Amino acid sequence: MKKAKVFAGITLLSGVALTLAACGKSGSNANEASNAAKFSQAVPTKATKNGGTVKVAVETDTPFTGIFNDELSTSNTDSEVMQYGAESLFGTDDHYVFNNKGAATIKIDQKAKTATINIKKGVKWSDGKQVTAKDYEYAYEIIANKDSKSQRYTASLADLVGLKEYHEGKASTIFGLEMPDGENGRKVVLHFKNMKPGMNTSGNGYIWEAAAPYHYLKDVKFKDLMSSDKIRKRPLFFGPYKLQKLVRGQSTTWVPNEYYYKGKPKITKITATVINPNSVAQSIKSNKFDVIQVINSQWPNVKNTKGVNFIATVPLSYSYLGFKVGKWDAKKGENVMNPKSKMNNKALRQAIGYGMNVNQVAKRYSYGLSFRIPTLIPKQFGDYFDKDVKGYTYNLKKGNEILDKAGFKKKGKYRVQPNGKPLTIRLAAMTGTSNQEPIVQNYIQQWKKMGLNVKLTGGRLIEFNSFYDKVQHDDPSVDMFIGAWSLSSEPSPNDLYGEKSPMNYSRFVTKKNTQLLDEMDSQKAFNHKYRVDKFHEWQKYMDDEAYVLPVSNSYTITAVNKKLTGYSLKPSDSMGNGFPNWYNVAYTK
């Protein structure tokens, strides 16, 4: 699913796809995936009544940041906590294609190179003010103004005429954003330099999908927005619920937005409360929460719980192994390859891929609810996924043969580089649940069997924030790293692996990669077959080069109180933010 914080492309998962926690044995329960695959994405539809409180668990071992603004938020937990109010402007169908059922309509004109947005009359902020054209422009200004320190500004968004000039301080307005009926009107016309084939799909990275309340925030300087109480304590939203109470970092309480454009929602109160992942299983069994996500390793302990409906989905996400082969040049705003990098050896990268026993790890530590993925384009993307790319299945013999052929000779216990120098590979990996350490150590042991000396960066797993600080800043103590992505719902990987993408953490840049990424988002790519062919070509290329190796994904199972109806994980039933449409959720009669 598209996450609320991924409107502009991609964001990070704190190892969610790697949370293959304790179970310790395989056996009769080792393939629970076949059961999960049978689950519905929605609870049964029943007659509803008004009233009631819904308690939702927020599973994290750290307090949430509490930046309640789509343009500034970078934390998936913040997105989760504000989902009840933070509705997207646009509705989608189950394939994430824009439709007219949301708060605004959008019409793409390929010839004119425009997108025309009409905000519906009656779509109001929770203080009763109509959402206007200026609110949409202001969202772009927050992203592009350097003082706001938003991390959402990308080369893709800068396809909007004038956004780059505004970002660089060369223009005081975004001249490619037109408001035909004035700032207080409801119509916006976006003018683009180039039209892209995915523009009619949510999460395309070229069109922002949220608005910000200009009338409420205009008196706050851009540099003060992120710390402002108007964002941290008293945010405005136009979704079905508004924030009533906040216990900073711990819980939020939501009540109906009386101005909601679809009418008053039926639930009287929603509380979202932080819970340590270690307490999840007991909380499910004791029915402490009405909505709570299952930790896959604990599934056998909770699957027979009475009074809940289990629903499941496979999210648009994956964990991956990345190899550092360059650095980010902040001045130029681009990735620069280092041909002398230790990991800039295709044979070494491929051999490391063959040393990962991903299927056994999934079977042993997650009852089969996690699974190996072969390419960097997930299966959920339909024909864009290349089923012929098999990826790197566990094969120590093949790994050894590749290393031998490439000149990585054994000298004692370990192999040396082709130039005869010792080879030590430093792996950065995140902390997580109790089995994160044994899983990572397992991979290190497999590589050791091939004669590769892999050591953890700093000698231990690294806390999430420190991990990404090292990865983002190209710390020399990191040769390779295990990360995870939550993907946008438009399949283009440009914002992840492009030359000018800050999130291309491997820092690999080749003419061929740039060419393929450009081609899959080019004018020619409006021809679906051409675009599919380019996606397939890119997957084969990435599989062969092995700069980034996809590892695994997992089923997401949610336990929902049987007395609730209207809770659905289908894209068409969301508020465009990747979370359920809470307007539809109610207690049954």
Buried (B, 14 or more C-beta within 10 A) or exposed (E): BBBBBBBBBBBBBBBBBBBBBEBEEBEEBBBBBEBBEEBBBBBEEBEBEEEBEBBBBBBBBBEBBBBBBBBBBBBBBBBBBBBBBBBBBBBBBEEBBBBEEBBBBBEBEBEEBBBBBBBBEEBBBBEEBBBBBBBBBBBBBBBBBEEBEBBBBBBBBBBBBBBBBBBEEEBEEBBBBBBEEEEEBBBBBBBBEEBBBBBBBBBBBBBBBBBBBBBBBEEBEBEBBBEBEBBBEBBBBBBBBBBEEBEEBEBBBBBBBEBBBBEEBBBEBBBBBBBEBBEBBEBBBEBBBBBBBBBBBBBBBBBEBEEBBBBBBBBBBBBBBBBBBBBBEEEEEBBEBBEEBBBBBBBBBBBBBBBBBBBBBBBBBBBBBBBBBBBBBBEBBEEBBBEEBEBBBBBBEBBBBBBBEBBBEEEEEBBBBBEEEEBEBBBBBBBBBEBBBBBBEBBBEBBBEBBBBBEBBBEEBBEBEBBBEBBEEBBEEBBBBBBBBBBBBBBBBBBBBBBBBBBBBBBBBEEEBBBBBBBBBBEEBBEEEBBBBBBBBBBBBBBEBBBBBBBBBBBBBBBBBBBBBBBBBBBBBBBBBBBBBBBBBBBBE
